[in-house]
């Protein structure tokens, strides 16, 4: 009997649910322990003893096609730096995605907690990220939402591997396809996405990677206007610089890579494969590998705190809007 990936069964019959790891608008993610019953199932692929299970409430999902698309993409992926999807347990009211458990938190949190942070660390981080992107793009998959929240660490060990997560906005593209959806996170989105004229390649991911690299080197983003129209104007003109004193000690090689990623014309932007052969990446920082980025680390700590505060505030606002909408709907049905 072949291995079944998609199962019409209750997830609790095969897994023991644990603590909540995270919660969104239509899903909750929990730690789970694989039970003996699951292990003895000959129709199940081998998976770790501990996993993460994303429990999707179907009634709260606007379009289940979006979930199906995410599942289709994740099922195709098998790379050490990309979160794995092992199985799906489909129930009448819920869909349960059994996924790889990562416990190291976000990449930026790890950097600010490090005792020593150098250009070599930044180069290795970028090398790992672009290795994952090169794999994705070789599978004709574009992530479309690369940002700090979606770059996690496998564990809290110093040498823990990076894991790219959240494929909710990812798409499979072919030569005939042209993506037109304006999506992503404002400060990380590529200019061609904002132009709304269509885009057809993984170059959008490399722009986002360029923004992440810029932050890794100085601690703050290249595009930082508070109001969205001003922010988008900055991005559409690639209006950024390397301000003193934050960039004074950063190597020319690192700056060169930033400049070759934050390029307006997608076809002139480096591909993930080309990033891997860039001298600064290939040599893991080169002559400036041990260049101390303590200033960037301190600035990143402030930026990271501000980013999380905004995220929390937006979540509270969204929850209030949802509560108000629910109350309004309830009131209208009782009239």
Secondary structure by P-SEA (a helix, b strand, c coil): ccccccccccccccccccccccccccbbbbbbbbcccccccccccccccbbbbbbbcccccccaaaaaaaaaaaaacccccbbbbcbbbbcccbbbbbbbbbccccaaaaaaacccccaaaaaaaaaaaaaaaaaaaaacccccccccccbbbcccccbbbbbbcccccbbbbccccccccccccccccccccccccccccaaaaaaaaaaaaaaacccccccccccaaaaaaaaaaccccccccccccccaaaaaaaaacccccccccccaaaaaacccccccccccccccaaaaaaaaaaaaaaaaaaaaaaaaaaaaaaaaaaaaaaaaaac
